[in-house]
Amino acid sequence: MDSITVDRFDTGRFEAGRNRLASLAYRLLGSATDAEDAVQDAFLAWQAADRQQIEVPEAWLTKVVTNLCLDRLRSAQVRRERTVGAWLPEPLLGGDPILGPADTFEQRESVSLAVLTLMERLSPVERAVYVLREAFSYGHAEIAGILDINESASQQHLHRARRRITAVRPGGSEVDPASARRIVEEFLAAAVSGRTDRLVALLTDDATAISDGAGGQAEKLLRYDTPQRVAAVVRTGFRPTPAKHRLAGGTSALHYALLNGAPAILFVVGDQVIGSMTFDIADGKIASMCGIAAPTRLARLTEAWRQHGPDTPLIPRW
């Protein structure tokens, strides 16, 4: 083959694995934009490499993307952004290819907003080991080669990562879609009813909520750590006012959706998603909620929503 044909062939090999690489990078970084940047940097490295010397392209590219993400997680800028207390992962609409793979419970869990947020408690290497093992089923020998550590260290990092995550989020079972939607609809009915007691009844005893603030302007994340506090802030937040309508740019339609595999409510003005509330459900009740309103976190979600097509909103005008 001539050089042009070789380049086209090698580009095709890269593109065939692009979604898998982006999914890996998204789990490591929690941002689709940053994940796509890392994959593009990997593509440039792929083009510059002596590809005839690369025996297993998938393994080589996995290592490059993983280490590009680790470099970013270790950078002073990212550490500063994430330690001031105002970081949340970027939510993605169900069906977004960057969410895959999603064949097993562990793979679906590893991309949930709850787990992506909890992974902030891990060191960069612990995060990488956890993602490579739980989401991509790599063995410890393969992980050791990707991260330039030994197998024993890989096992120890995985053990610590699992312990830190399960300490806050014990393992459970998935909620069937019909039950998840019913719980969210009951929550919404309670939220607009004006009765916090109905909301409290839908929450677990240790329910929590987190939000980046109205319009995403909070300097630090807003956190609520008792069912009573969660119910009170939800009731206040779901009370429509002229000021909220002005801030939103009009009245919102409230839609049901799946974000990162979890049930959610989207606040939509026209074709613009201005806010999302994602629910983590356990034992038939709401264990946690994550509210996101920052436009930068909702840009990709809005684009996907515009392509999603209209459906019947839970509340047409709020």
N, C-alpha and C positions, 0 to 999 in steps of 0.2 A: 504493500500500500504506500502511496505517496504521503508526504507530510500533511497535506490538507485533509486527506481521508483519515489519517491517524488522529488528527486533532478532532475531527468531527466524531469519530468513534469514541474517543476518550471523553469528549464533552457529553456524549450520549450516556456513557457509563455513569458519569457524575450526576447528570440530571435524573437518571433512574433512581438514584438514592437520595435525592435532595430532600424529599418530604421526611424521610427517616432521620436524616441529619438535623433538619429543622426541629423535629419533634424532640430529639435529644437535647439540642441547644435550648429549646423553650423550657424544658423541665429543669435544666441547670440554671437558667437565668430568670425565668418567670416573666419574660417579656418577648412577645413575638417579634417586635422590631429589632431588639438586640440579637435574637436568635437568627433572624434572616441576615443581619450584618455578619455574624460569625460564620454562617454558611457561605456567604459570598467571599469572605476572607479565605475560607478553606478552598473555595474554587480557584482563587488566585494562586494559592500554594500548590494546588493540583496542576494547574497549567505550567507553573514554573519548575515542577519536579521532573526528574528523569523517570517517567512513568514506566519505562521498560524494566526498571529495577524494583518496581513495587509488585510484590508477588500476590498480595491479597488487598485489592483496592478498598474494599469495605472496611477492613481492619485499619488500614492506613488513614482513611478519611475519618473514621470514628475517633482515632487518637488525635488527629489534628483538631477536629471540632471540639472535643472534650478539653484539650489543653488551651485552645483559644478562649473557651468559656471560663476556665479556671483563671487564666490571666486577667480576664475582666473582673471576676469576682474578687480577686486579690488586689485590684487597682485601688489607689487611694481615693479616687473620685467615687467609685461604687461603694467602697466601705463608708465613706462620708454620707452618701445619699441614703444608705440603708440603715445607718446607726442613728440618724436624727429622729427616727420613729415615724416616718411618713411614707413608708414603702408598702405597696401591695402588689400582688401579681396582676398581670393583664388578663382580664376574662375573655374567653373565646366562645363563640356560638357553636353549639353542637354541630358536628359535621365538618368543622374546619380541619383540613388535612394535617395541620401542625399538631393536632391533639393525639394522633395515632402514635404507636399502636394501642389498641383498646380491646384486645381479645380476652384478657384475663382480669380478674378483680384487682390484682396488684397493679397491673398497667393502668387501669382506670383510676385507681386510688392515687397513683403517683402524679397524676395531672390535675387532680382536684384542687380548687383554690385553697381548701383547708390544709392540704398536705404541702402545697407549694409555699404557703405562708409559714408553716411549721419548719420547713427546710431552712428557713433563715436562721434557725438555732444551730445549724450544723456548720462545721468548717467546710471550706470549699472541697477538700478531698473527701470528707465524709459524704457530702452531697453527691459528688460524682460517683462514688462507690455505690451509694444507695440507688441512684437512678440507673446506672448500668446494670445492676443486679436485679432490681425490682421491676423496672420497666422494659429492659431489653434482654434479660435472662442470660447475661454474660457470666461465665464461670470465673472463679477467683484468679485462675491462672491468666485468663484473657484480660481481666481488669488490671492485674499487676503489670502486664505488658503495656497497657494503655497509659497507666499512671506512673510507670517507672518505680513501682514499689514491689515488695515481695508478697507472696500469697498470704502469709500470716498477717501482715499489716492490712491487707485488703479485708480479711475476715474480721479483724479487730475494728476497723473503721465501720464496717457494715453493722456489727453488733452495737456499737455506740450510737450509730444513726438510728437504728430501729428502736433502741431503748429510749432515746430522746423524743422520738416521734410518738411511740405508743404510750409514753408516760402522760402525754396530753390527749392523745387520740387512740384509745384502745381499739384493737381490731374488732370489726363487726361484720355485718352482712349488708348487702345492697338492698335498697328499698325498691319495690317494683314501681314502674312509672305511674300506674293509675293511682296508687296510694300516695306517691309523692305529690302528684298534682292535687289530689283531694286535700292534703294537709296544707298546701300553699293557698288553695282557694279558701279554706277555713281561716287561715291566718289573715288573708286579705279582708275577708268579711268582718273579722274581729277588729282589725286595724282601723277600718272606716266606721265602725259602730260607735266608737267613743267609750267603750267599756274595756278597761285594762284587765279586768278579772278574766274575761274571755281569752285575752292574749296570754296571760300567765298560765292558764290551763293548757295551752298548746305547747308550752316550753318545758324542757327538762329542768330538773332542780338546779343544775349547774350551767344553765344556758348562758351564752355570751354573745356579744355583737361587736363588730368592728366596722369603722367607716372612715373614709378619707374626707368627710365633711361635705356640706352642701356646696356643689360646684368644685369640689376637690381642692379647696383653698386652705384647709386646715394645715397648720405647720407641723402638727403631729396627728397621728391617727386617733380618732375618738373611740374609746373602748368602754364597754358596759359589761359588768360581770355578775349580775344577779338577774333572775327572771323579772323581778319587779322593776329594776332600772331599765332593762331591755324593753319591757312592755310600755313603760312610761315614755321612753324616747321614740318608740315606734308610733305610739298614739299621737305624739306631737308632730312627728314627721309626716304622718299620713293625714294631717288636718290641712286641707287646701286653703290657701289664703291668696289674696291679690299679689302680695309681695312674692310669693313662691312662683306664681304664674309669670310675673314680670321677669324674675330671675331665669325661669325656664324658657322664656320666649313664647309662652302660650300655654294652653291647657294640654295635659299629657293624656295619652292613651296607655293603659297598663296592660301589658301582654305577658303571657306565660311563655317561658323558654327554658332550654337546657343550656347552662354555661359550664364548660369543663365537666360535663356529665352530671351536674347537679341541678335540681330544680331552681328556678329563678323567676323574678319579676323584672321586666324591662319597662322603663319609663320612656315613652317615645313621643316626641313632638314633631309632627310631619313625618319625615323619614330619618330623623336624627335621634339616636339613642342618647338621652341626657343623663341616665342613671340606671344602675342595676342593683338588685338585691338578691344574693345567692344564699340558699339554705342548705345546711347540713342536718340531715334527719337521722335520728337514732331511736329505736324502740317506739316508733309511731309518733314521736314528738320532735320539735325543732331543738337541736342541740346548739347550733350557732348560726349566725348570719353575717354576711359580708356585704356592706354597701359601698359602691364605687360610683363616683360622679366626676372624677377628673377627666376632662376631654381627651387628654393624651392616652389614658388607659382605655378609652372607649372607641378610639378611631377605627381600629380593625373590626371591632364588633359592629359598629354602625355600617361599615361597608358590607359586611356579611348579611346584616339585617336587611339592607336595601335589596340584596339579591334573593333574600329568603322569600319575599312575596307576602302580601297581606294575609292576616288571619283574623279571627274574631277576638277582639281584646276582652280581657276580663272586666275592665272598666273602660268604656269608650272615651269618657271625658272626666278628667280628675283635676 
